[in-house]
Amino acid sequence: MFLVTGATGGLGRRVVRLIREREQSVRAFVRFTSRYSELENRGAEIFIGDLRREKDIEKACKGIQYIISSHGSNETSGSAQELDYRANIDLIDAAKKEGVKHFVFISVLGCDRGYEDAPVFKAKRQVEKYLQASGLNYTILRPSGLASNLLPLAERFRETGIYLSIGDLKNRSSVVSTDDLAKIAVDSVTVAAAKNQIFAVGGPEILSREEIPRIFGRIFKREPIIINIPLFVLDGVRAVLGLLNPELQKSLGTFRTLLANEFFCTPEEIERLETIFDIKMESLEKFLIRYLGA
């Protein structure tokens, strides 16, 4: 049986769906307040708990063979220490006690670059190190931006033709199909070449930020109106927030790091993924067309 944390998130839902499509058993770790009826209807076993409670994690791991950790904090929750770090450490410890066969950890591309102002990046990197030293069989996946995160922006563009961006439009990324990432995560537990490996995971194209609204424009057949906000505006907001809520100011450091830097995979890294996992990585445009029905 699989255990999937973050099971109601954009990635976690896809992971659970794929496991059930393959007629394998899966336990979905969810919060009481989350929407999990779809997962239950697909035949997933629902475990309602709090990842900040070690006892809940230990209960969730009972009888589990494979764990896919796809949960995380968001940029404004201020909970990187609790969710991105502590919960994963407890999850790894529980996996060891339970004799879990394979642990798949969803990290983040660039976490090994030493971004001191990004709590999520720092937490993910420390978890990577802990997992590598744990003695568990593992696969660490470091995705670039998820294509599913762009769906709300695409829907807004469909209605208004406006695309809002913060920071340098020339910065590049290799946005990964969230479905491809889900398949790679599930396959990691059985693909021999994925055992005890770290993979950068991205889409097949290296895109600048200004190319994303152009893709939207092609899909919806309208000229994009790009509104670009300089990064110093965000810095000003963070400075003001620091006077009112220092923790929120710190948590926004991850958001700023994502905006200020480039996160893309090299052609060699994509070729490695496609060879090992026998997959053809999907472009952002094809992903969006599939989901938006355009």
MARLODREN-12870 format. One record per residue (C-alpha): residue in three letters; x, y, z; residue number from 1. Coordinates in nm, 4 decimals, always signed. Layout:
N
<r 'ALA',<X,Y,Z>,NUM>
...
END
This chain:
294
<r 'MET',<+0.0000,+0.0000,+0.0000>,1>
<r 'PHE',<+0.1055,+0.3569,-0.0766>,2>
<r 'LEU',<+0.0777,+0.6497,+0.1613>,3>
<r 'VAL',<+0.0463,+0.9881,-0.0091>,4>
<r 'THR',<+0.0779,+1.3075,+0.1924>,5>
<r 'GLY',<-0.0533,+1.6311,+0.0461>,6>
<r 'ALA',<-0.3138,+1.4103,-0.1213>,7>
<r 'THR',<-0.5597,+1.6921,-0.1938>,8>
<r 'GLY',<-0.2985,+1.9192,-0.3537>,9>
<r 'GLY',<-0.2477,+1.9641,-0.7267>,10>
<r 'LEU',<+0.0218,+1.6954,-0.7377>,11>
<r 'GLY',<-0.1075,+1.4691,-0.4619>,12>
<r 'ARG',<-0.4503,+1.4280,-0.6240>,13>
<r 'ARG',<-0.2874,+1.3194,-0.9477>,14>
<r 'VAL',<-0.0626,+1.0737,-0.7644>,15>
<r 'VAL',<-0.3605,+0.9142,-0.5876>,16>
<r 'ARG',<-0.5633,+0.8981,-0.9113>,17>
<r 'LEU',<-0.2789,+0.7252,-1.0944>,18>
<r 'ILE',<-0.2276,+0.4682,-0.8189>,19>
<r 'ARG',<-0.5984,+0.3859,-0.8221>,20>
<r 'GLU',<-0.6050,+0.3702,-1.2036>,21>
<r 'ARG',<-0.3375,+0.1021,-1.1699>,22>
<r 'GLU',<-0.5658,-0.0754,-0.9205>,23>
<r 'GLN',<-0.3164,-0.0446,-0.6372>,24>
<r 'SER',<-0.4105,+0.0418,-0.2807>,25>
<r 'VAL',<-0.3373,+0.3889,-0.1447>,26>
<r 'ARG',<-0.3946,+0.5731,+0.1808>,27>
<r 'ALA',<-0.4478,+0.9459,+0.1352>,28>
<r 'PHE',<-0.3347,+1.1645,+0.4251>,29>
<r 'VAL',<-0.5768,+1.4578,+0.4339>,30>
<r 'ARG',<-0.6901,+1.7349,+0.6669>,31>
<r 'PHE',<-1.0450,+1.7277,+0.8025>,32>
<r 'THR',<-1.1167,+2.0611,+0.6329>,33>
<r 'SER',<-0.9899,+1.9550,+0.2890>,34>
<r 'ARG',<-1.1996,+1.8324,-0.0032>,35>
<r 'TYR',<-1.1262,+1.4629,-0.0343>,36>
<r 'SER',<-1.4543,+1.3092,-0.1583>,37>
<r 'GLU',<-1.3110,+1.2569,-0.5096>,38>
<r 'LEU',<-1.0241,+1.0508,-0.3675>,39>
<r 'GLU',<-1.2628,+0.8487,-0.1531>,40>
<r 'ASN',<-1.4869,+0.7843,-0.4545>,41>
<r 'ARG',<-1.1852,+0.6554,-0.6463>,42>
<r 'GLY',<-1.1280,+0.3936,-0.3768>,43>
<r 'ALA',<-0.8499,+0.5574,-0.1779>,44>
<r 'GLU',<-0.8404,+0.4910,+0.1940>,45>
<r 'ILE',<-0.8788,+0.8262,+0.3677>,46>
<r 'PHE',<-0.6677,+0.9046,+0.6732>,47>
<r 'ILE',<-0.7705,+1.2285,+0.8402>,48>
<r 'GLY',<-0.4876,+1.3771,+1.0413>,49>
<r 'ASP',<-0.2477,+1.6621,+1.1053>,50>
<r 'LEU',<+0.1069,+1.6395,+0.9707>,51>
<r 'ARG',<+0.2177,+1.8540,+1.2628>,52>
<r 'ARG',<+0.1287,+1.5674,+1.5002>,53>
<r 'GLU',<+0.3877,+1.2902,+1.5201>,54>
<r 'LYS',<+0.1279,+1.0423,+1.6479>,55>
<r 'ASP',<-0.0904,+1.0992,+1.3410>,56>
<r 'ILE',<+0.2069,+1.0337,+1.1140>,57>
<r 'GLU',<+0.2909,+0.7125,+1.2973>,58>
<r 'LYS',<-0.0692,+0.5879,+1.2654>,59>
<r 'ALA',<-0.0819,+0.6775,+0.8964>,60>
<r 'CYS',<+0.2315,+0.4732,+0.8259>,61>
<r 'LYS',<+0.0974,+0.1475,+0.9695>,62>
<r 'GLY',<+0.1014,-0.1266,+0.7057>,63>
<r 'ILE',<+0.2540,+0.1010,+0.4404>,64>
<r 'GLN',<+0.5120,-0.0170,+0.1849>,65>
<r 'TYR',<+0.5665,+0.3011,-0.0164>,66>
<r 'ILE',<+0.5479,+0.6670,+0.0802>,67>
<r 'ILE',<+0.5171,+0.9630,-0.1555>,68>
<r 'SER',<+0.5642,+1.2895,+0.0332>,69>
<r 'SER',<+0.4026,+1.5574,-0.1812>,70>
<r 'HIS',<+0.2874,+1.7981,+0.0885>,71>
<r 'GLY',<+0.4325,+2.1398,+0.1590>,72>
<r 'SER',<+0.3657,+2.4818,+0.3004>,73>
<r 'ASN',<+0.2685,+2.7744,+0.0807>,74>
<r 'GLU',<+0.4671,+3.0941,+0.0493>,75>
<r 'THR',<+0.2545,+3.2875,+0.2981>,76>
<r 'SER',<+0.1667,+3.0279,+0.5616>,77>
<r 'GLY',<+0.4886,+3.0680,+0.7565>,78>
<r 'SER',<+0.4911,+2.6938,+0.8271>,79>
<r 'ALA',<+0.8015,+2.5737,+0.6419>,80>
<r 'GLN',<+0.9565,+2.4619,+0.9697>,81>
<r 'GLU',<+0.6492,+2.2593,+1.0658>,82>
<r 'LEU',<+0.5414,+2.1146,+0.7314>,83>
<r 'ASP',<+0.8368,+2.1181,+0.4924>,84>
<r 'TYR',<+1.0886,+2.0156,+0.7573>,85>
<r 'ARG',<+0.9534,+1.8682,+1.0803>,86>
<r 'ALA',<+0.6657,+1.6704,+0.9270>,87>
<r 'ASN',<+0.8999,+1.5092,+0.6740>,88>
<r 'ILE',<+1.1571,+1.4214,+0.9399>,89>
<r 'ASP',<+0.8821,+1.2535,+1.1444>,90>
<r 'LEU',<+0.7561,+1.0804,+0.8296>,91>
<r 'ILE',<+1.1025,+0.9405,+0.7541>,92>
<r 'ASP',<+1.1440,+0.8204,+1.1138>,93>
<r 'ALA',<+0.8029,+0.6506,+1.1039>,94>
<r 'ALA',<+0.8898,+0.4925,+0.7681>,95>
<r 'LYS',<+1.2047,+0.3421,+0.9174>,96>
<r 'LYS',<+1.0115,+0.1953,+1.2122>,97>
<r 'GLU',<+0.7504,+0.0498,+0.9792>,98>
<r 'GLY',<+1.0057,-0.0975,+0.7373>,99>
<r 'VAL',<+0.8833,+0.1015,+0.4381>,100>
<r 'LYS',<+1.0361,-0.0270,+0.1143>,101>
<r 'HIS',<+1.0728,+0.3058,-0.0701>,102>
<r 'PHE',<+1.0307,+0.6740,+0.0124>,103>
<r 'VAL',<+0.9700,+0.9294,-0.2629>,104>
<r 'PHE',<+1.0316,+1.2887,-0.1585>,105>
<r 'ILE',<+0.9099,+1.5817,-0.3656>,106>
<r 'SER',<+1.1716,+1.8511,-0.3119>,107>
<r 'VAL',<+1.2271,+2.1643,-0.5206>,108>
<r 'LEU',<+1.4665,+2.2526,-0.8016>,109>
<r 'GLY',<+1.7442,+2.4741,-0.6709>,110>
<r 'CYS',<+1.7230,+2.3734,-0.3057>,111>
<r 'ASP',<+2.0947,+2.2911,-0.3136>,112>
<r 'ARG',<+2.1956,+2.6447,-0.4189>,113>
<r 'GLY',<+2.2076,+2.7841,-0.0664>,114>
<r 'TYR',<+1.9273,+3.0406,-0.0864>,115>
<r 'GLU',<+1.9451,+3.1796,+0.2666>,116>
<r 'ASP',<+1.6285,+3.3878,+0.2333>,117>
<r 'ALA',<+1.4052,+3.0942,+0.1325>,118>
<r 'PRO',<+1.2738,+2.8874,+0.4277>,119>
<r 'VAL',<+1.1108,+2.6236,+0.2069>,120>
<r 'PHE',<+1.4293,+2.5669,+0.0056>,121>
<r 'LYS',<+1.6361,+2.5341,+0.3228>,122>
<r 'ALA',<+1.3869,+2.2935,+0.4791>,123>
<r 'LYS',<+1.3663,+2.0747,+0.1678>,124>
<r 'ARG',<+1.7441,+2.0500,+0.1436>,125>
<r 'GLN',<+1.7795,+1.9432,+0.5069>,126>
<r 'VAL',<+1.5121,+1.6769,+0.4567>,127>
<r 'GLU',<+1.6989,+1.5505,+0.1497>,128>
<r 'LYS',<+2.0132,+1.5049,+0.3577>,129>
<r 'TYR',<+1.8221,+1.3323,+0.6387>,130>
<r 'LEU',<+1.6541,+1.0952,+0.3947>,131>
<r 'GLN',<+1.9839,+1.0084,+0.2265>,132>
<r 'ALA',<+2.1352,+0.9191,+0.5642>,133>
<r 'SER',<+1.8278,+0.7293,+0.6873>,134>
<r 'GLY',<+1.9050,+0.3904,+0.5356>,135>
<r 'LEU',<+1.5711,+0.3901,+0.3513>,136>
<r 'ASN',<+1.5507,+0.3311,-0.0216>,137>
<r 'TYR',<+1.4595,+0.6684,-0.1657>,138>
<r 'THR',<+1.4031,+0.8783,-0.4740>,139>
<r 'ILE',<+1.4267,+1.2572,-0.4508>,140>
<r 'LEU',<+1.2491,+1.4582,-0.7188>,141>
<r 'ARG',<+1.3312,+1.8262,-0.7654>,142>
<r 'PRO',<+1.0617,+1.9750,-0.9880>,143>
<r 'SER',<+1.0655,+2.3147,-1.1495>,144>
<r 'GLY',<+0.7351,+2.5056,-1.1535>,145>
<r 'LEU',<+0.4208,+2.2905,-1.1837>,146>
<r 'ALA',<+0.2016,+2.3422,-1.4876>,147>
<r 'SER',<-0.1118,+2.2995,-1.2754>,148>
<r 'ASN',<-0.0212,+2.6155,-1.0835>,149>
<r 'LEU',<-0.0676,+2.8113,-1.4068>,150>
<r 'LEU',<-0.4249,+2.6936,-1.4670>,151>
<r 'PRO',<-0.5861,+2.9728,-1.2566>,152>
<r 'LEU',<-0.3728,+3.2319,-1.4384>,153>
<r 'ALA',<-0.4773,+3.0847,-1.7711>,154>
<r 'GLU',<-0.8451,+3.0985,-1.6764>,155>
<r 'ARG',<-0.8074,+3.4618,-1.5722>,156>
<r 'PHE',<-0.6313,+3.5338,-1.9009>,157>
<r 'ARG',<-0.9176,+3.3675,-2.0903>,158>
<r 'GLU',<-1.1563,+3.6176,-1.9283>,159>
<r 'THR',<-0.9442,+3.9344,-1.9363>,160>
<r 'GLY',<-0.6471,+3.8887,-2.1687>,161>
<r 'ILE',<-0.4284,+4.0176,-1.8848>,162>
<r 'TYR',<-0.1158,+3.8433,-1.7555>,163>
<r 'LEU',<+0.0389,+3.9720,-1.4337>,164>
<r 'SER',<+0.4078,+3.8998,-1.3711>,165>
<r 'ILE',<+0.6527,+4.0068,-1.1006>,166>
<r 'GLY',<+1.0240,+4.0373,-1.1700>,167>
<r 'ASP',<+1.2420,+3.9920,-1.4763>,168>
<r 'LEU',<+1.0453,+3.8628,-1.7742>,169>
<r 'LYS',<+1.3662,+3.7166,-1.9187>,170>
<r 'ASN',<+1.4068,+3.4721,-1.6282>,171>
<r 'ARG',<+1.3731,+3.1146,-1.7492>,172>
<r 'SER',<+1.2049,+2.8017,-1.6177>,173>
<r 'SER',<+1.1113,+2.4565,-1.7467>,174>
<r 'VAL',<+0.7548,+2.4154,-1.6264>,175>
<r 'VAL',<+0.6740,+2.0475,-1.5733>,176>
<r 'SER',<+0.3446,+1.8778,-1.6517>,177>
<r 'THR',<+0.2010,+1.7877,-1.3110>,178>
<r 'ASP',<+0.0754,+1.4606,-1.4613>,179>
<r 'ASP',<+0.4285,+1.3713,-1.5745>,180>
<r 'LEU',<+0.5621,+1.4440,-1.2256>,181>
<r 'ALA',<+0.2908,+1.2237,-1.0719>,182>
<r 'LYS',<+0.3813,+0.9353,-1.3050>,183>
<r 'ILE',<+0.7511,+0.9700,-1.2278>,184>
<r 'ALA',<+0.6777,+0.9769,-0.8534>,185>
<r 'VAL',<+0.4700,+0.6579,-0.8670>,186>
<r 'ASP',<+0.7109,+0.4791,-1.1010>,187>
<r 'SER',<+1.0067,+0.5668,-0.8776>,188>
<r 'VAL',<+0.9235,+0.2857,-0.6361>,189>
<r 'THR',<+0.9607,+0.0172,-0.9042>,190>
<r 'VAL',<+1.2161,+0.1570,-1.1521>,191>
<r 'ALA',<+1.5503,+0.0121,-1.0471>,192>
<r 'ALA',<+1.7539,+0.3027,-1.1876>,193>
<r 'ALA',<+1.5583,+0.5467,-0.9683>,194>
<r 'LYS',<+1.6660,+0.3832,-0.6424>,195>
<r 'ASN',<+1.8648,+0.6211,-0.4193>,196>
<r 'GLN',<+1.8815,+0.8877,-0.6884>,197>
<r 'ILE',<+1.8057,+1.2603,-0.7165>,198>
<r 'PHE',<+1.6364,+1.3879,-1.0315>,199>
<r 'ALA',<+1.5780,+1.7391,-1.1575>,200>
<r 'VAL',<+1.2298,+1.7303,-1.3112>,201>
<r 'GLY',<+1.1122,+1.9818,-1.5687>,202>
<r 'GLY',<+0.9312,+2.0159,-1.8968>,203>
<r 'PRO',<+1.0991,+1.9672,-2.2346>,204>
<r 'GLU',<+1.1262,+2.3415,-2.3036>,205>
<r 'ILE',<+1.3182,+2.6216,-2.1349>,206>
<r 'LEU',<+1.0729,+2.9114,-2.1311>,207>
<r 'SER',<+1.1230,+3.2733,-2.0346>,208>
<r 'ARG',<+0.8437,+3.4280,-1.8272>,209>
<r 'GLU',<+0.7335,+3.6427,-2.1187>,210>
<r 'GLU',<+0.6759,+3.3305,-2.3295>,211>
<r 'ILE',<+0.4046,+3.2018,-2.0936>,212>
<r 'PRO',<+0.1453,+3.4724,-2.1782>,213>
<r 'ARG',<+0.2314,+3.4193,-2.5459>,214>
<r 'ILE',<+0.1336,+3.0541,-2.5035>,215>
<r 'PHE',<-0.1910,+3.1676,-2.3396>,216>
<r 'GLY',<-0.2438,+3.4028,-2.6330>,217>
<r 'ARG',<-0.2024,+3.1229,-2.8869>,218>
<r 'ILE',<-0.4416,+2.8971,-2.6990>,219>
<r 'PHE',<-0.7152,+3.1578,-2.6596>,220>
<r 'LYS',<-0.6391,+3.3466,-2.9818>,221>
<r 'ARG',<-0.5980,+3.6887,-2.8255>,222>
<r 'GLU',<-0.3082,+3.9306,-2.7835>,223>
<r 'PRO',<-0.1781,+3.9225,-2.4245>,224>
<r 'ILE',<-0.1688,+4.2355,-2.2114>,225>
<r 'ILE',<+0.1367,+4.1853,-1.9900>,226>
<r 'ILE',<+0.1564,+4.3802,-1.6648>,227>
<r 'ASN',<+0.5051,+4.3485,-1.5212>,228>
<r 'ILE',<+0.5650,+4.4581,-1.1623>,229>
<r 'PRO',<+0.9292,+4.5230,-1.0637>,230>
<r 'LEU',<+1.0732,+4.3075,-0.7889>,231>
<r 'PHE',<+1.1470,+4.6114,-0.5721>,232>
<r 'VAL',<+0.7710,+4.6544,-0.5234>,233>
<r 'LEU',<+0.7577,+4.3146,-0.3519>,234>
<r 'ASP',<+1.0622,+4.4112,-0.1468>,235>
<r 'GLY',<+0.8771,+4.7208,-0.0293>,236>
<r 'VAL',<+0.5747,+4.5164,+0.0716>,237>
<r 'ARG',<+0.7972,+4.2740,+0.2613>,238>
<r 'ALA',<+0.9652,+4.5596,+0.4452>,239>
<r 'VAL',<+0.6284,+4.6955,+0.5604>,240>
<r 'LEU',<+0.5068,+4.3488,+0.6593>,241>
<r 'GLY',<+0.8253,+4.3014,+0.8614>,242>
<r 'LEU',<+0.7078,+4.5772,+1.0949>,243>
<r 'LEU',<+0.3733,+4.4056,+1.1469>,244>
<r 'ASN',<+0.4459,+4.0360,+1.1046>,245>
<r 'PRO',<+0.8141,+3.9309,+1.0986>,246>
<r 'GLU',<+0.7247,+3.5642,+1.0399>,247>
<r 'LEU',<+0.5231,+3.6468,+0.7296>,248>
<r 'GLN',<+0.8115,+3.8582,+0.6034>,249>
<r 'LYS',<+1.0442,+3.5587,+0.6392>,250>
<r 'SER',<+0.8059,+3.3196,+0.4680>,251>
<r 'LEU',<+0.7757,+3.5553,+0.1703>,252>
<r 'GLY',<+1.1479,+3.5031,+0.1189>,253>
<r 'THR',<+1.0680,+3.1766,-0.0602>,254>
<r 'PHE',<+0.8270,+3.3570,-0.2930>,255>
<r 'ARG',<+1.0886,+3.6216,-0.3683>,256>
<r 'THR',<+1.3531,+3.3580,-0.4363>,257>
<r 'LEU',<+1.1246,+3.1916,-0.6898>,258>
<r 'LEU',<+1.0625,+3.5242,-0.8629>,259>
<r 'ALA',<+1.4217,+3.6480,-0.8614>,260>
<r 'ASN',<+1.5972,+3.3394,-0.9987>,261>
<r 'GLU',<+1.5900,+3.0937,-1.2869>,262>
<r 'PHE',<+1.4756,+2.7349,-1.2401>,263>
<r 'PHE',<+1.5144,+2.5147,-1.5446>,264>
<r 'CYS',<+1.6432,+2.1696,-1.6337>,265>
<r 'THR',<+1.9177,+2.1106,-1.8875>,266>
<r 'PRO',<+1.8517,+1.9000,-2.1980>,267>
<r 'GLU',<+2.0752,+1.6325,-2.0458>,268>
<r 'GLU',<+1.8612,+1.6197,-1.7303>,269>
<r 'ILE',<+1.5433,+1.5850,-1.9360>,270>
<r 'GLU',<+1.6998,+1.3111,-2.1474>,271>
<r 'ARG',<+1.7973,+1.1244,-1.8299>,272>
<r 'LEU',<+1.4382,+1.1443,-1.7034>,273>
<r 'GLU',<+1.2870,+1.0292,-2.0297>,274>
<r 'THR',<+1.5306,+0.7383,-2.0596>,275>
<r 'ILE',<+1.5038,+0.6085,-1.7025>,276>
<r 'PHE',<+1.1272,+0.6505,-1.6675>,277>
<r 'ASP',<+1.0386,+0.5683,-2.0296>,278>
<r 'ILE',<+0.8391,+0.8880,-2.0676>,279>
<r 'LYS',<+0.8101,+1.1707,-2.3180>,280>
<r 'MET',<+0.7814,+1.4899,-2.1170>,281>
<r 'GLU',<+0.4783,+1.6999,-2.2070>,282>
<r 'SER',<+0.5103,+2.0638,-2.3103>,283>
<r 'LEU',<+0.3336,+2.3359,-2.1151>,284>
<r 'GLU',<+0.1165,+2.4235,-2.4145>,285>
<r 'LYS',<-0.0090,+2.0658,-2.4570>,286>
<r 'PHE',<-0.0809,+2.0400,-2.0839>,287>
<r 'LEU',<-0.2850,+2.3608,-2.0869>,288>
<r 'ILE',<-0.4810,+2.2601,-2.3967>,289>
<r 'ARG',<-0.5724,+1.9278,-2.2359>,290>
<r 'TYR',<-0.7064,+2.0920,-1.9205>,291>
<r 'LEU',<-0.8592,+2.4045,-2.0658>,292>
<r 'GLY',<-1.0314,+2.2376,-2.3580>,293>
<r 'ALA',<-0.9041,+2.5038,-2.5939>,294>
END
